[in-house]
Amino acid sequence: MRVLGIDPGLTLIGYGVVAAEKGKQKSLTSGCISIDKQKDDPAKLKVIYNSLNEIIQEYLPEVVAIEKIFFNKNVTTAIRIGEARGVILLASSMNELPVYEYTPLQIKQVVAGYGKAPKKQVEKMVQLQLGLHKDFVHDDEADALAVSLCHLFHNKWRETVEGR
């Protein structure tokens, strides 16, 4: 199974494609879609859509896993990230990929064993689980890989429970 994990944002969207083969996880690609802050919102959304389509066409994931975002203070930021999430969901739908959503608590619990793990601990666990020997330039990249790993774990659990 190949999973495209996404950490949504306004001007920096983390992504990571992880494949699970014979019980092992392997990172196929990861990085960030960086968007010029000077662009207007429609142009930013177009960059997100086109970039995701390129990643999907090149790495052929079977599913998309995305981090659920919670905001309780800045409504404007929540709306703008909601717009970016909408484009991510659209790109997934246009490529006929099912989408699964996970909370930060679920992701941290699966990857680090503790739902309130600090970012550095999650980063280190992503590196260990995927055998990566590089530091991440942006947290968003590690977060996206963590989302992919979270989905692979949940999918394995579902398969076990459902007896597939």
Secondary structure, 3 states (H helix, E strand, C coil): CEEEEEECCCCEEEEEEEEEECCEEEEEEEEEEECCCCCCHHHHHHHHHHHHHHHHHHHCCCEEEEECCCCCCCHHHHHHHHHHHHHHHHHHHHCCCCEEEECHHHHHHHHHCCCCCCHHHHHHHHHHHHCCCCCCCCHHHHHHHHHHHHHHHHHHHHHHHHCC
